[in-house]
């Protein structure tokens, strides 16, 4: 039987909102195992490294050059019978490394119904107001943008505040919001997204923090680097902060219009229980944090091994995994017959029922990995992290 561990070559997208050249982690990761002669161009933006079976950027086995989709469809044991039956032989999630130097709108790829009539009424009102906004003429958007930017530049400390509003409806940091609006207008002049901002929470994620977005929840990444996992979908609908086609009618009809405070949208990681560390890992303060959203398509484990010789052994699960190394150096193995060196940008597929071992081989820099996996349980579906 084929050993269920493959080093993958993964493709990278070049979108205008990505970071340029080697400043982009997605570009560096792609160059670590280049596909089709890829090399980083110094003046080209790179936005997303895609890991998985999606046909637009399919990952390949580094050794055989077969696509991951071909491998899992010809050897169903790599996915497990349950996963194949549910998802038709395709990986139920793509894992991405996304890097942003400017804004980009990403509506979520079902709708969770709220029982309370007050919430339902509020959502209907929000839908009506939002739909009217999105149907604004280019002339009215340009005129309103001039007034918005003037207010942001002339009165940043009181921007978007009102003495007649309740305190919780005013921004907590008006000047920061003013700077954001001015910056985004410089990237996307007179864009309707400048006004959509006021329907959204402005969230800063620190390293190690995560949030879960339900399908059909609108969101826009502003800047920074993230590891993103989502349920597989070919449907992406955009309406702002993009040079691509804007499908306003579809967007306004599909959104959930649900809302929640920022802290309710963030996820609280827990210790991953199906992994054992050796003594070196424990004594050095190594960790494994589980991000487990309320859907069945995927979960993510972030592992930090903090010294040479620190080792993490992941117990077998009845489903596939993809692992990316984002820092440090080490090695990964499945059984005694298959082992690879591991460094920044290396990506691996681990098949179902395989025990996987990751070990750091250097001091002075954490070996950091993200493992996305699927193991079916009863529960809802769809979303992204």
N, C-alpha and C positions, 0 to 999 in steps of 0.2 A: 504493500500500500504506500502511496505517495506521502512523504512527510509533510504535514500541513503547516509549513512555514515558508513564506515567499517574501523576498525583498522586492518592493514595487518601484517602478518608474511612474511618476505622476506628472500630468500636464498642468500648465499654469496659464491663466487668462491674462490678457493685456487689456485692461479697461482704463479709461482716463483717470478714474478716481484712485487708482493704485499708486503706491510709492514707486519712485523712479530708480531703475538700475539695482545695484546691490543694497540700496537702502531698504528694499522690499524683502522681507523675510520669505515671502512666497517664491520670489525669484531665486534666492539663495538655496532654499529647500529643493526647488526643481533642479538646480544646477548640481546638487549633491549626487543625484542619480539621473543624469540628463536623458531625456527621451527624444528620439529623432534628431540628434545632433544639437539639441538646445544649448545655447550659451546666453549669458546675461548681457544685454545691450545697455550701455551706461545712460542713455537718454530715453529709454523706453519705460513706460509705467507697467507694473505687474501687480495684479490685484488679488487673485485667488489661486491657491494650489488645491486641486481637486483630487481626492483619494476615494476610489470606489469603482463602481461599474456603470456610472452614468455614460451614455453613448457620446455625449459632446466632448468629454475628455476622459476616455477610459484608461484606467491604470493597467500597466503591463508587468508581467513577471520579468525581473531583471535578467534572469538566466536564460529563459526560453523565448522571450518576447511574445508569448501568448497573452492575450488580454485576460484580466482577472475575471471578466464575465464568462469567457470561454472556459476558464479553469473551473469555476464553480458550477457551470452548467453541465460539464462533462464528468464531474466528480461531485455528486450531490452530497456526499458525506462531509465535504468541506463546510457546508452551510447547515446541515442537519435536516432530517426529513420534515420536521415541523416548520422550519423557516422556508424551505422550498415550497411546501404546500401553501403557506400563507402568502408568500411574496413572489411566487412564480419563477424562482431561480435567480432573482436579482438581489443584490445586497439591499437590505431595507433602509439603508442610510448612506448618504455621502458625508465624508468628513472633509472639512475645508480649513485651510489657514488663510484668513482674509486680512489684507493690510489696506488701510485707508489714509490718504493724505488730504482728501477732501470728501464732502458729503456724498452719500449714495443712498437712495431710497430702496428698501427691500421689504415689500409687503410679505407677510408670512405665507408659506405654501399651503370637530369641524367645529363648527361654531358651537360654543358652550352657551346654552340658553340660561338666562337668569330668571329665577322664579319670582322675585319680588316685583310687584307691579310698578313701584317707583323707579326701579332700575330700568325696567322695560320702557317706561315713558321717557326717562332721561335719554336712553339710547335712541328712541325714535326722534326726539328733538335734535340730538347731536347729528344723527344721520341727515335730517333735513337741512340743518345749517351747513354741515360739511359739504353736502351735495351742491348746494347753491354756491358755496365758495369755489368748488372745483369747476363750476360752469362759468366762472367769471371770464369776461373778454380780455384779450391781451392788453387792450388799452387801459382798462380799469386796473389790471394787475400792475402795469407800469406806473400809473399814477399813484396807486396805493403804496407801491414800493418806495417811491421817492419820499413820501411822507414818513414811512416806517424808518427808512435809513436816516432821514433828518432827525427824527426823534431819538434814535439810537445814538447818533453822534453828538447831538446837542445836550441831551439830558440822560446820560447813561445810568446815573445813580437812581433815577426814578423811572427808568424805562419799563413800560408795560405794567405799571402799577396804577391803582386808583384808590383814592381815599374813601370812596363809596363802596368798594368791594370788601368782602370778608377777608381777613388776613390770609386764609389758606388758599385763596385764589390768586394772590400776588406772588410773583417769583421771589424765591428766597435770596437770590443774588442778581438783582436787576442789571448791574454793570456787566456781569459775565454773559448774561443773555444778550445784551446789546452788542457786545463784542462778537458773539457767535453769529448774530444776524448780519452784521457788517461783513464778517469773514465769508459767510456763505453766499452773500450777494456778490462778492468779488469772484466767487467760483461759478455761480449760476445766476447771472444778472436777471432781475425781474422774473424770478421763478416763483410759481405758486407755492412751492415747498417752503418759502419763507413764512407763509401764513399758516401752512399746515403745522409748523412747529408749535404753534400755540394750542394745538389740540393734544400734544404729546408731552410725556414726561421727559425731562432732560436728565440723563443718567450717566454717571461716571463709574466705570468698573475698575477697581484696583486689581493688580495681579492676584490670581486665585479666586476672584469673584466671578459669578456667572448668573445668568438669568434665563428663564424659559419663556418663550413666546408661543402662544397658541397659533394654530393655523388661522390665516386671514386677519391677523393683528398687524396693523401697519407699523413699520419701524424704519428708521433711517440711521445708518452708521455715519458718524461725523468724522472721526479720526482715530488712529491707533491700530493695534494689531490684536486679532482675536483668533482663537480656535473655535470653529463653528461646526455643529452637527445638526442635521435636520432629517426629517422623513423624506424619502425619495419623492420627487415631484418634477414634472416638466413645466409646471405652470408658475410663471413669474409675471406679476402685473405691476407696472410702474406708472406713476403719474407726476413725478417731480424729482428734482435733483438728478436728472439723467439726460444724456443726449439721445437716448433710445426712444422708441415709440411709446407714447403715453396713452394708455387706455383708461380714460377717466370714467366712462360709464360702467365698465366692468369693476373697476376698483371700488367705486362708491356703492355698488350693489353687493359686493362680496364681503366687505369688512364687518367685523363683529360689533364694533362700536362699544365694546366692553371697556372697562377702566378699572384701575386699581392704583393704590399708592406705590411708590417706588419700592419700598421694603417688601411689599407683598409679591413683587415681580422677581426679586432676587431669589436665588436658590441658596439654601444652606447645605454645604457639603457635609457628608458623613464619612466615617472611616469605612473603607472597603473591606468587608469581612472575608472575602474569598481569596486572600493573598497572604502569604507568610513571608516574613523578613528574617534574615539571618541575624546573628548577634551584632555583626558590624553595622548593619543597617539600623537596628534598634539603638545602639549606643551612639550613633552619629546623628540621631534625630530625624532619620528618613521618614517619609510619610506617603500614604496613598489615600487620596480624597475622592469619594464617589459623588458624582452629580447625576441624580436619578430623577428625571422629569416624569410627570404622570402620564406617560404614554408607553407603548410597548416596543416601538421601533428601535430605540437606542438608549443607552446610558453611556456615561463617560467617566473614566478614572484618570486622574492626574497623579503621577508618581514622581517623587523627588528623592533620589538616592544621593546621599551627601558625602560619601567618602569612597575611596578605592576599596573594592572588596564588598561593598554593600550590595546585597542581593535580594530581589523580590521574586517569589515564586507564585504565579497566578494559577489557581486551581482550574481544572477543566470546566468549561461551560458548554451547554448544548446549543451553541450558536457561534457565528463568525465574529472576528475582531479585526480592527485595523489600528495599528500603533504608529505614531509619529514621534520621533525624537526632536525636541526643540532646543536642547542645550546639553553640553557635556559629551562624554565619550564612554562607551561601554560595549557590551555584547548582548545578544539575544539568542536564545536557543529553545528548541523543542526536542526533548529527548537527547540521547547521546550522538545521534547521527546528523543533526542539522543545527548549525550555529552561524551567526553573522556578526561581524563588527558593527557597531552602532555609533553614529555621531549626528550632529545637527543636520536635519533635513532628511535623514533616512526614514523610510516608511516601510512597514511590514504588514502582511496579512497572516493571521493565525486562524487555522481552521477549527471547526467545532470539535469538542472533546479532547483538545490538546492542552497539556500542561506547558505553560510558557514561563521561562526564567529570564529575567533582565538583571544585569550586573554592571555596576560602575567600575571603570578601570583606571580612573585618574582622581587625584586629590585636587582640591582648590576650586572645583566647579561642579555644581549639582548635575547629575544626569536626570534630565526632566523629560518625561514622556506623557503622551495623552493616548489613552486606549479607548476607542469607541467600540461598543459591542451590542449584540442583540441576543437576548434569551427570552423566549416568549413566556408571558404570564397573562392571566385574565386582566383586561383593562381597556381603557380608551385608546384611540390611535390618533396620529398626526400632530405635528408641531415642529419646533426647532429650538435649539439651545445655542 
